[in-house]
Amino acid sequence: MAIDSVDYDVVVIGGGINGAGIARDAALRGLRVLLLEMNDFGSGTTSWSSRLIHGGLRYLEYAEIPLVFESLHERRRLRRVASHLVTRLRLNIPIYKDSKRSKFIIRLGMIAYDLLSIGKKIPPHKMLSRDELLSEEPGLRREGLLGGAQYYDAQVTFAERLVIENVIAARAAGAEVKNYCPVTGIEVRRGTVNGLQYVDLKSGSNFEVSARVIINASGPWVDSVLGIVNRKMPKFMGGTKGSHIVVGKFDGAPRSAFYVEAHEDGRPFFILPWNDQYLIGTTDIRFDGDPADVAPGKEEIDYLLSETNRVFPTANLSSADIHFAYAGVRPLPRHDQGPESAITRKHIIYKHKDDAFGLISIIGGKLTTYRNLAEQAVDSAVRLSGVTAAPCTTRSQYLPGGIGLDDAAEQLKSMPHLSAECVTRLIGIYGSRATELFESPGDSVVWMDSQKTVLAAEVAFVMREEMAVNLTDILHRRMMIGLSPDQGLSLADEIASIAAVEAGWSEVERNRQLLELRNYSAKFRV
């Protein structure tokens, strides 16, 4: 085993949104940071969310006022520092005679939501009459409709890109960031963390490093990571499964997003315009298995189809209309009693002071509040380690693609060979960094698709600059065409050929990469 002589202030385990955010925050404060992810960055829970940056209107029902306040203010910050990724989203809540939540209750919730988001730059809510709502959304079920509420939240179309930008920022600030490096052991001596071991799957080499603080930010795998500590550790996790389906435009499809009360169980779910498709979800079911094996069940898929068809009666959606479906496990604290929806969505920063001083486990956390969680986690790490660190700067510091965004957009628009659709796509994925795809504004380009929106230059760029290792990384978590209706498979052969040249793959390896990609994509088809 190789012994790494570097003594890290902080080692972060888990390269999802929380781990990436923690690594960025810690590196920006001048700490020596190592980020380790067992697969690819953002390939776990972060990828399987509802892709919303929202205050959590539903949390008001459970009196989680501080969480809603935190979420709404973090939403405002993300809209500013990552405006290329986080965009405003208008939502409607239809109210029916048989709704569990009355018009009065929903209006009170809307007023509270507005009050808690003081300082926001988006319009306040509106209460709409039946006719006003139907004039905007004529496909909505009319029977028993009383009216509705209309309000604004935000959406991150590609949550994977939010992770990648945090990882890039962490690396730029001096952190070492490694994907495909699972941790194999954590060593505690005399009650204090000493270091850990990991294997680099790309090279097959094993490493051992020392660390003052280790932050376990592995999401639903928190207990699994605690299981490799060289002493008995407590268990915390009691996650729930959330499933989504993705369909194309359907008859009567809404023009904006809907937050709807399901008839079957009264649980709210979303119907969201997303990536030129519709994202429908989510469910909430207790899950005790391996998070890597989670998949949407037939009952969940039928539930989402049925409820959507009920709200938009001319849709007539069936499983044949589903482009793909996915599920993820929410990394929630164990809570064996009561409904799943009542389990708190607040994050817990647990310091193992009695059994492993210097080890911190992150339990829970929302995509929306990852930045604030990271700030609190690094504050805890600094106090535990006793090292000197600069103040947190992430409240106002732009993510890499958000720096100089307007100038970059104008530069791309001035290139005569780039269509408006191409510019929109590039900015929505890479932000201002999209200009790095061109050595000069007059560069000729090679298109990969008939719509002339996908550039061949992106393949080498994401491999060189964004740590994409394999074909699945490239399509699904960098170029984002893996989330298109055909999951990018129509371009896979051409992308594989370019990647093979860049990475030096043999023809055998190129074909193996294509097979792995197709097997990965097949997991999400129903």
N, C-alpha and C positions, 0 to 999 in steps of 0.2 A: 504493500500500500504506500502510495506517495504521501509524504507529509508536507502540507503546505505551510511554509514558514510565516505566512501572513497572519497576524493576529487581528481579527475583525472586531470592530465595536459591536456590530449588529449583523447577524445572519438571519435572513428572512426565508422561511420555508413556505412555498406556495406562490405561484406567479399568476394568480387571478387578479381581479381588480383591487382587492384589499392588499395583497402582498406587493403588487406593483406600486400602489400608492404609498405604502410604507417605505419601500426601498427608495423611491424618489424623494420623499420628505427627509428621510435620514441622510441621504447623500447630499442634498442641498444644504443641510445643516453642518456639513463638514465631517460627518462620521464615516468610518471605513465600513463599507457595506458589501455583503454578498447576498444575492438573490438566487435561490435554487427552485426550479420548477421541474416536476417529474415528467411532464409531457411537454406540450408547447404552451407558451404564454397565452392565457385567456381561453384555454381549450376545455375547461371544466364548467363549473357553475355559472360563471359570467356569461358564457355563450348561450346558456339555456334560460335566460331571464325573459321577462316581458319587454325588455329594452325601453323601459320608461325611466325618466328622471322626474320623479314626482314627490309630492308632499305626503302621499299616503292618506287620501281622504278617508278610507275605511278605518284607519287607526283612530280616528276621532270617536268611533263607536266604542272603543275600548279605553277611552280616556288617556291615550298616549300622546298627550298634548306636547310635551317636550320633544318627542320624536318627530311630530308633524312640523313643529317650529324649526327644528334642526334641518329637516329635509327640505323645507321650502326655501330656506336661506342657502343651503348648499346647491339647490337647483339654480338659484340666481347666480351664484359664483360660477358654476359650470357653464351656464349660458354665456358668460362673458369670456372665460379663459379657454373654452373649447367650442366656440360658436360654430365651427365647421362640422362638429360631430353632434352637438346637442342643439336641437331645434324646437321651436315652439309648437305645441300640439293642442288643437281645440277638441274638447270632449263634450259629449252630450249624455245626460242621464234622463232617459224617458221615464215618466211616472204613470203608472196604470192604476185602475181602481183596485186591483187585487195585489198591488205591490206591498211588500212587507214594510217598506219605508215610505211614509206619507210625504206629501208635498211640503208640509210644514217642517217635518224633520229634515228633509233634504235642504230646504232653504236655510234652516239654522246651521246645518253643516257647511253650506256654501259661505254664509256670513263669517263663520269662525275661520274657515279656510282663508278668506280674504284678509281678515284681521291678523292672522298668524303670519301672513306673507307681506307684512308692511315693508315697503321699499322695493317691491317687485316692479318690473317694467312691462308687465303684460296686463291686459284688461281685466277688470273684475268680472265676477260671474253675472249672468243674466238668467232670470226665470222666464221661460217661454210658454205661451199658451199652446193649446193643442194645434191650432191652425198655424201658428208661427213655426212650430217645430216641423209640422208636416210640409210646410212650404219649402223648408230647407232640406228635409230628408223625406221625400215622398214615398220611399220604399219601406218606411217603418210601419209596423203593425198598427192599424187604426183602432181596432176593437178595444174599448176600455181605456184608451189613451186620454189622460187628463192634461198633459203638458210635459214640461221638462225643465231641466237646468242645463246651462251651458257655461263652461269654465275652461281655463287654460292650464296645462301642465307642459311637460317637455318630453321629447323622445330622443334616444340615442339609437339611430338606425343600426349602427355597427358597434355594439358594445365591445367587440374584440379590438377595434381600433383604439378605443379609449384605454384599454390595457396596454397595447403596443406603444402608444404615445407616452404613457407613464414609464414604461420600461426604457424607452429611448431617452427620456429626460433623466432617469436615474443613472443610466450609463454615461450620459454627457456630464453629469455632476460628479462622476468618479466611481460609481458603484460597479462592481462586477456582476453581470447578469448572465445566468446560464439556464437554458432550457434543456430538457431531456437529461436531467441530473437528479434522480431520486435520492433522497436521504435514506441511508441504511441503518444509522445508529446515532443516538444522542448520548453523550457521556456526562454523567453527573458524579462529581467527587466531593465527599464530605458535605453533601447537601447543596452544592453549588455547580452550576453548569460549567463545563470545561471546554467542550467542543463537540463536533459531530463528524460523521463519515458520510460520504456520498459517492455514487458511481456516475461517471460521465458515459452515458449510453452511446454517444457518438464515437468515442475512442475506446471504450471498454475499460478505461483506467479507473482505479479507486483512489479516493483522496480523503485525507483527514485534516480538518482545520480547527483552530481554536477560536473561541468567541466569548466576549464578555456577556452578550445577551443574545438569545435565540428567540425569534418571534415565530410561533406556529400559526401561520395564516393560511392553512390548507383547506379552509372551508369545511365541507362535510367530511373531509378526511382527518379532522383534528384528532379524533380518538385514535385513528390508525397511526398517526405520527407519534402520539404519546405512547403508543404500544411499543415503539422501538427505543424508548428511554431505558437505560440500564437499571431501572428500579420500577416498582409498581406505581402506576399513576392513576389518578381518578378518570372517570369517563363523564363526558358532558353532553354529547350530541344526541339530538332526537329530531332529525330533519324530516321535512315533509316533501313529497313529490309534487311538482307542478308541471303539467303538460300543456303543450301548445300545438295547434295545427296552422299551416300556412296554405292559403288558397288564392286563386286568381280572382279577378273582378267577376262578380256575380250579379244576376238580375236583382235590381233594387238595392245594390250595394251603397253604403253611406258615403257621403262626400268628406266627412270628417269622422273622428274617432267616437266610439260609443263605450260607455261604462254601464253595464246592464245587470239588473238583478235576475239571476236564473230562477225559473219557475220551479224547478225540481227541488232545490235545497235553499233558495233564498240567498245564495252566495253571489256577490258581484263578480263579473268577468268582463274582459275587454274584447272589443272588435276594433282593430287598429289598422288604418291604412299604413302600409309599411313596405318599403323597397319595391314599389309598384305592384304590391300584392296586398293581401290582408292577413294579419297575424291575429289569431283568436286564442284566447286563454285567460286565465289559467285555472288548473284544478289545485286541490290542496288535500293530499292524502298522506298519512303517516307512512314512513318508509324506513325499514331497518336493514336493507341489503347493502351491497357494495354500490356506492354512487356511480362507479364506472359502468355498471350494468343497467342503470335506470333507463326505462323506455316507456312511451305512452301505452297505456292499456286500451283494449278495444272499448271497454265501458267509458273511459275518459273521452276517447275520440267521438263515440256516439253521443255522449253528453254535450260536447262542444258543438257538434253538427246540429243536434236537435234544438238546442237553445238558440243558436244563430238563426235557424230556419223559423223558429217561433217568432223571433223579433223582426226578421225580414222575410215575410211569408212567401215571397216569390223567388227566393234564393234557390230553394230545392237542392241544397248542397248534399252531396253524398261522399263516401270515401274516395270515389273515383275523381273527385274535384280537388283532392288534397295534393299539393305539390310535394310537401314533406311535413313531417311532424317531429317534435323533439320534447324531451323532458329533462328536468334537472332536479337536484335535491337542495332544498333551502338549508343552509347550515345553522339550524335553530337549536336552542338549548332544549334538553330533554324535558318533556312536560306530558306526563301520561294521562292526565285527566282533562276533561273539557274538550271543546271543539278545536280543530286544527287552526282555525282562523284567529282563535284567541291567544295563541302562542305569541309572545312578544317578538317584535321585529327589531327591538333595540339591540345594539351590539354590546357585548361584554368583553372587557379586556382583563383576562384573568392572570394574575401574577402568582406563579407557583412558589411562593416565598418559603413555605414549610418543607416541601419535598424536593424542589429543584430551583433554588434561588438563581435568578437570571433567565429563567424560561417564562415566556409569556404566551398564552393561547388566546386567539381571537375567536369568539363564539358569536355567530350571527353576523349582522351587518347587511346593509342594503347597497345596491349599486349607486343610488343617489347620494349616500352619505359616506362613501369610501374616503373622500379627502379628509373629512373631519375625524373619522376613525383613525386614519393614518397619523394625523397630527397628535391625537391623544395617545396612540400606541408609541410613537417616538418620544413623546414627553415622558412616558413611563420608562422606556428603555434608557433614556438619559439619566433619569433619577436612579435607576437600578445600577447602572454601570459606573456612575460618578464621573463620566467624561465631560469635558467642556464642549458645548455645542452652540452653534448660532441659533437665533430664533427661527421659528417656522415662517416660511415665505409663500407657502402654496395657496394661501387665501387669495392672493392677487396675481401670482405668477402664471403666465400663459403656458399652456402645453405647447410642445414644439410646433405643431401644425397650426396653432392659433396665432403665432407671432407674424405680424406683417401680412395678415390674411387679405385685407383689401387690396394691397399693392400686388400681391401674388395673383389674385383673381383678375385684376386688370391686365397683368402681363400675359396671362393665359388667353384672355379674351382677345388680345391684340394679335395673336398668332392666327393667320388666315386659314391654316389647315385644321384648326381645332373647332369643332362644332360647339354650339351652346350646350348640347347634351353632354359632350365629352368634358367640357370645362366643369359643368355641374358635378359629374361623377368624380373627376379627379380631386376637386376641392372637397367633396363630401367624404372622401376616403383619406387623402394625404394632407389636406389643408394647404398651407403655404409651402409645405415641403414638395408639393407636386411640381414646382418649378425645377427641382433637382433632376427630374426625368429628362430635361433638355439641357444640353451644354450651352446652347444659344437659342434665342427666339426663332431663328430661321431654320433650325434643324428640321430635316425631313423626318417623318415618322412612319412606322410600320404598324398597321392596324391588325388586330386579331379577330375582330368581329365585323359583320356586315353593316352594323349601325355606326361603325367608326367611333367607338367610345373606349375601347380597351386597347392599350398600347403594349406592344411586345417589350418595350423598354422597362415595363413595370416588373417583369419577372426577375431580371438581374438586380434591379434596384432593391426589391424586398429581400432577396437573398443576401446581398452585400450589406445593406443598411439596416435591415429590420429582423435579422436573425432567423429567417425562414429556413428550415432544414430540409423539409420534404415537400412533396407535391400537395399534400393535404394542407399543410401550413400555408402554402402559397395561395391556393384557391379559396380556402375557407376562412383564414384569419389574417390575410394581408390584402390581396386584391379584391376580396369579398364577392367574387363571382360564384363562389360555392353556395351562396344564399339566393341565387337567381332561380327561376322556376325549374330549369334543367340541372341545377346544382353545378353549373359550369362545365358539365361533361362534354359539351360540344366543342369546347376549346382545349380540353385536357391534353389531347395528343400533341398539339402544337406547343402548349406551355411546357409539357414534359420534354420536348426536344430542346427548347431553349434552356430549360433548367439543367438538362444533361450536359450541355456545353459549359454552362457556368460552374457546375459542381464537379465536372469530370466523371459523370456516371457512364458506365458501360451500357451497352444495349440491354443486357440482362437486368441491370439495376434500373434502367429507365422503365422497362416493362413491369418490374416488380413494384415500382412506385405507382404506376398506373393502376395496377391490380389493387394495391392498398387503398388508393383514392376511391376506386369504384366500390370496394367493400365498405369503406367508411360511409360513402354516400348512400349505399343500399340500406344502412341501418335506420335511416330517417324516412324511408318510403313505406307507405302503408298499403 
